[in-house]
Amino acid sequence: MIAQSILKPIFLGVMDKSALMNRLDPQAVAGIFDRYYPQVFRFVRYRLADEYQAEDIASEVFVRLLEAIQAQRGPERNLRAWLFSTASHLVNDQMRSRYRRQGEQLRDSHPADDPHLDEHVQSRQERRALAAGLRKLTGEQQNVLALRFGAGFSLEETSAIMKKNVNSVKQLQFRALAALQRTLGVER
Amino acid sequence: MNRKLVAALEDCLQALQAGATLEQALAEHPAFAARLRPLLEIAVMERERGNAPVPENAGTRSRVRVLAAASRLRGRRFSMMDRPVLRRLAVSLAVAVFLLAGGSGLLSASATSLPGELLYPFKRSVEDLRLVLTVDQEKKVEIEDQLYDLRIDETDTLLEENRVVWVDFDGILEQQTGSGWVVSGIPVVIDAQTEVEGVLQPGAQVEVRGVTQTGGQVLAERIRVEERDQSGEDGDPEEERDATPEADQDDPPDPTGQESDRSSDSGDDAEQPDPTETDDD
């Protein structure tokens, strides 16, 4: 099928932005969206622990992609890395705006409102602790865990997206888990 | 940092991912088991947290937003209902010239084209032309009805083939569903971002603009209730003409074309509303 042959290089993560510009028809955009949206959504949800904000930000990532391509400043080589880098920036902006809201309680309790998460996490207290603990990590540490455990990427995929070598990612995820362990006070 | 410990953590994570239990994973690295266990316990919880499914509604809403953005960025109008009449007539004229120049092969090739396909705009322009050139009002209404049915059939085909394409069609609100309405047999989803004009109630004739979904539904970007002219198609055309003030002939056509579309029985060709304002790309 023509659409498949067109999208194949995009799925491989390598793309030509001028070519993609010509492909902004609904079928092509839907193909890109369907391929990457679930992972982007999970990445954002993992970091924010909020499904509603994850939905907004994940769709915004794709709108930014289209706008960037139209402005001739879209991803040159690695679409997936571009998407997650943009998602990370948007999440950081969102976190900053949260902290700016004086007196507003952080939405650590939101995972408790999510019936899907209820099925997967043992207790509300654990969820709150994990979500709150995650925010105390550095941005890179949060990202590596979000890519591995949120989006479900392999070590190699995470390495490509973060533009770090595999050993650096291994060390980063070790530090991230160790830091999370410390913040949870479960060090043994 | 102990490189072996770091590598052992990754080994254990991969083992867990492959389905091993925590104890099985740790058994491969007994020297680091005590250090790795709390980290892996956290990893297991975090992976479970991350693996929660993506809510279907979230994906659907985001999909519409992104597709709408793509359409906007390409300079398309979301709805062809607003397309200027003169532009459409110009397209029809171009098609007429083309046909006279011997484009019958293209004409037949485009007859079975569907929205989103290369020849589809040509097909719609031919339909425009056919309506413009039809003077007899009864015949014109008959053609319009055929085209309404054709739009429904096209949308049906697209849904059966799981294609994702912008479509527009007219139809009757048949039944309300949990997520929207059935419009002339087509399940139409209405969400918070759908622009709704008019009151949706069974039996109302509506104009739908939306995107076909792989789940066999059309996600509506816009749905508009068509208000039938009270003096419309059930009335006597002769009486209609007699009752119409002459001044009306100088009025600009209704930008939406809806009312006059159904009621224009005056036979004044110069003032015919654009009969195909629901055209698509």
Interface residues (C-beta under 8 A of the other chain):
Chain A: L24 D25 P26 Q27 V29 A30 F33 D34 Y37 P38 F41 R42 R45 Y46 E51 A54 E55 A58 S59 F62 V63 L66 E67 Q70 P111 D114 H116 L117 E119 H120 V121 Q122 E126 R127 L130 L145 A146 R148 F149 G150 A151 G152 L155 N167 K170 Q171 Q173 F174 R175 L177 A178 L180 Q181 L184 V186 E187 R188
Chain B: M1 R3 L5 V6 A7 L9 E10 L13 Q14 A34 R37 P38 L39 E41 I42 A43 M45 E46 R47 E48 R49 G50 N51 A52 P53 V54 P55 A58 G59 R61 S62 R63 R65 V66 L67 A69 A70 S71 L73 R74 G116 R163 V164 V165 W166 V211
